[in-house]
Amino acid sequence: LHNGYYFTIHITPEPQMSFASFETNDPRYASDEFLAALLATFKPKDATVLVTARAPAGAPAAAAAVAECGDGVHGYHRLRATQGAFGVGKGGQTVVARCAVLEQLAHTPPA
């Protein structure tokens, strides 16, 4: 743990289909910029992105940031997304989550 945040990376290379995952509870990583950097590292054709956050009651900005994550990743377009809010926890916080499925855009070589 670093300042209460955890970071895990799991990579399973397979001949037919490989799997890589990155997980953290650090809110600085819930952005399209970070997601684009992560995808640029692994270069997957498809990616499933799950973003969760604790949103204080009456803080729509936190929920909005989660709701938009994965929509503006350079080189990818969103195939579908679902989102929701789950209960109210300690201190009136709601857990908000979004799952987006992204697909790499086709590359055309420069002329």
N, C-alpha and C positions, 0 to 999 in steps of 0.2 A: 504494500500500500504506500502511496505517496500522497500525503496530505488528505488521507481518507478516500482517495480514488484508487480504483484497481484497473488494470489493463491486462487483457489476455489475448494471445494470438494462437490460433490452432490451424495447422496446415496438414492436409492429407493428400499427397499426390497419388493419383491412380492413372493407369493408361487410358481408360475410357472417359473418366470424369474426375477432376480434382476438386477439393473442397478447401476453402480458406475462410476463417472467421476472425473477426476482431471485436472484442467486447470491452466496454469501459462504462463507468458511471460518471465520468468527467464530462460535464455539460459543454465544455469548450469544443468537443468533438462532434456535436450534433449540428453540423453545418454542411452545406453542399460543397464548400471549398475543401473541407477535410475529406469528405466522401469521394470527391474527384481525385484527390491525391492518393487515397487508398486504392481506388479502382485503377488508377494509372500504374500503380505498383504491380498489381496482380493481373491486370488486363483481362478480366473475365468477359465472355460474350453476354452472359446474363448475371444479374445480381439480385438477391433479395435483401432488402434493408429493413431492419426493425429498429425504430427509435422510440425510446420511452423517456419520460421526464416526470418529475414531481412538480406540479403547478400549484402554487399557493392559491387559496380561494380568492376569487376576484382578480386573478392575474391572467387575462386572456392572451397577453403577449407570449407567455411561456407555451401555452397550448398552440398558438399560431405558429411559433417557430417549429414545433414538432410537426404540425400539419403540413408544412411546406417542404420539409426535408426530403430530398430526393427528386424534387421537381426541376431543379436547375443545374444538373450535373453535366458538365461539358462532355460531349462524346456519347451520351446515353439519352434515351427517352424513356419515360415512364409508361409501362404497359397497363398497370392498374395499381390502385392503392386502397387500403382500408384503414380506418382509424376509429378510435373510441376513447372514452374516459372510463376509468374504473374506480368506483368508490371514493369515499373521503376518508383519509387516514388521519394520523396525528397532526394536530395543528391546522386542520382544515385543508390539507393538501389532497389534490386529486392526481392520480397517476394517469397521464395521457400517453397514448401509444399510436404509432402509425407503422404500417407495413407496406412497403412499396416494392414492386417488381420492376427492375430496370433492364433494358436491352441495349446493347452496344449499337451505335449507329454504324451503317456500312461506310467503309472508308473508300474514297475514290482517289487513285493516285494523281498527283499534280500533273498537269499537261506540259 
